[in-house]
Amino acid sequence: MKMKTISIIVVLVMFLFLGCARFKFSTKPDTTFSRNCTITVVCNDDDALGIQRDLEDLLSSRGFNVVTETLARIKVNMQNRFKNKALGESKAGTSSERLKELRSVYCLRFSYKFHYLTVYQYYIFTNFTAKVVDLDTGKVVASADFSQSGFGTKSISSVLGAFVNKLTNSIR
């Protein structure tokens, strides 16, 4: 009887530790990242759960200017072209004004792995990683890493919410 009780306790403790989640978020110390920036969201892998749209909606609701990857690339290409030319022409000046509307451009690249919890009937992340890259400099300005086992209970929406909250709180 005593051995059975110990076995049950050991199994429960294992499930408790296996279900723990780990979330790390960091920003580059000298980053001047603002809510007025333009950000594009890109999934590195197959986005089977449509997380890109969820992230775009969350970022938009927090005041970020979310644009497509194509528009962000055009902005960076045009900005690089204007750096190499004199802005004396009126045509260049007009294009330059349009570029200012996009402000600084960042790319949020993410990937994830997921698991379906049949008991709760919803999906969870087993792994979620994200990097925010300044497209002007090519440097990573923020990164996040979340992991939990297949027994974890942290929902996808709570992980995304925590990530966007930390990103919003890191804004200067």
C-alpha positions in Angstrom: 0.0 0.0 0.0 2.8 2.4 0.9 4.7 1.6 -2.3 1.5 2.3 -4.4 1.1 5.8 -2.7 4.7 6.6 -3.4 4.4 5.6 -7.0 1.3 7.8 -7.4 3.1 10.7 -5.9 6.1 10.2 -8.2 3.9 10.1 -11.3 2.0 13.2 -10.2 5.2 15.1 -9.6 6.5 14.0 -13.0 3.3 15.3 -14.7 3.6 18.6 -12.7 7.2 19.2 -13.9 6.5 18.0 -17.4 3.6 20.5 -17.7 5.7 23.5 -16.6 6.1 26.2 -19.2 9.2 28.4 -19.8 9.0 31.8 -21.4 12.0 34.0 -22.1 11.9 37.5 -23.6 14.8 39.9 -24.3 15.4 43.1 -26.0 18.6 44.6 -27.2 19.7 47.2 -24.6 20.2 50.2 -27.0 17.1 49.6 -29.0 14.9 52.6 -29.7 11.8 50.7 -30.5 8.5 52.6 -30.6 4.8 51.9 -31.0 4.8 54.2 -34.0 6.9 51.8 -36.0 5.8 49.8 -38.9 6.0 46.0 -38.4 5.4 43.1 -40.7 4.7 39.6 -39.4 6.1 36.5 -41.1 5.9 32.9 -40.2 9.1 30.9 -41.0 7.3 27.6 -41.4 3.9 26.4 -42.4 1.3 28.4 -40.4 -1.2 25.6 -40.0 -3.1 27.3 -37.1 -3.2 30.8 -38.7 -1.1 32.4 -35.9 0.2 35.1 -38.2 -3.2 36.6 -38.5 -3.7 36.4 -34.7 -0.3 38.2 -34.1 -1.2 40.9 -36.7 -4.6 41.5 -35.0 -3.0 41.7 -31.5 -0.3 44.1 -32.7 -2.8 46.3 -34.5 -5.0 46.5 -31.4 -2.0 47.7 -29.4 -1.3 50.6 -31.9 1.3 49.1 -34.1 1.2 49.9 -37.9 1.1 46.3 -39.3 1.9 46.0 -43.1 2.6 43.2 -45.5 6.1 41.8 -46.0 6.1 43.1 -49.6 5.3 46.7 -48.6 8.0 46.6 -45.9 10.6 45.3 -48.4 9.6 48.1 -50.9 10.1 50.7 -48.1 13.5 49.4 -47.2 14.6 49.1 -50.9 13.4 52.7 -51.7 15.0 54.0 -48.5 18.3 52.5 -49.5 18.0 53.9 -53.0 17.3 57.4 -51.7 20.3 57.2 -49.3 22.5 57.0 -52.4 20.8 59.8 -54.4 20.5 63.5 -53.7 17.0 64.5 -52.7 17.0 67.7 -54.9 14.4 66.4 -57.3 10.7 66.9 -56.5 9.9 63.4 -57.6 12.4 62.0 -55.1 11.1 64.4 -52.4 7.5 63.1 -52.9 8.6 59.5 -52.6 10.6 60.3 -49.6 7.5 61.8 -47.9 5.6 58.6 -48.6 8.4 56.6 -47.0 8.2 58.7 -43.8 4.6 57.5 -43.4 6.0 54.0 -42.9 8.4 55.1 -40.2 11.0 52.6 -39.1 10.3 49.1 -40.3 10.6 45.9 -38.3 10.0 42.3 -39.2 8.6 39.9 -36.6 9.6 36.4 -37.7 8.2 33.5 -35.8 7.9 29.7 -35.8 6.1 27.3 -33.6 5.2 23.6 -32.9 1.9 22.7 -31.5 0.0 19.8 -29.8 -3.7 19.1 -29.6 -4.9 18.4 -26.0 -7.8 16.0 -26.4 -8.8 16.3 -22.8 -9.4 20.1 -23.1 -10.1 20.0 -26.9 -7.7 22.9 -27.9 -4.3 23.4 -29.3 -1.2 24.4 -27.3 2.2 25.5 -28.3 5.0 23.1 -27.4 7.4 25.6 -28.8 7.1 29.2 -30.0 10.1 31.4 -31.0 10.0 34.9 -32.4 12.6 37.5 -33.4 12.0 41.2 -34.2 14.5 42.4 -36.7 15.1 46.1 -37.6 15.0 46.0 -41.4 17.1 49.1 -41.7 20.1 47.6 -39.8 19.4 43.9 -40.1 19.9 43.5 -36.3 17.6 41.6 -33.9 16.1 44.0 -31.5 13.9 41.6 -29.5 13.5 37.9 -29.2 11.2 35.5 -27.4 11.3 31.7 -26.7 8.4 29.8 -25.2 8.3 26.0 -24.5 6.2 23.6 -22.6 5.6 19.9 -22.8 2.7 18.2 -24.5 1.1 18.0 -21.1 1.2 21.8 -20.7 -1.9 23.8 -20.2 -0.9 27.3 -21.4 -3.2 28.1 -24.3 -2.0 29.6 -27.6 -3.9 32.8 -27.0 -2.3 33.3 -23.6 1.2 32.8 -25.0 0.6 35.2 -27.8 -0.9 37.7 -25.4 2.1 37.4 -23.1 4.5 37.9 -26.0 2.7 41.0 -27.3 2.4 42.4 -23.7 6.2 42.0 -23.2 6.9 43.6 -26.6 4.6 46.5 -25.8 6.1 46.9 -22.4 9.6 47.1 -23.9 8.7 50.1 -26.0 10.4 53.3 -25.2 
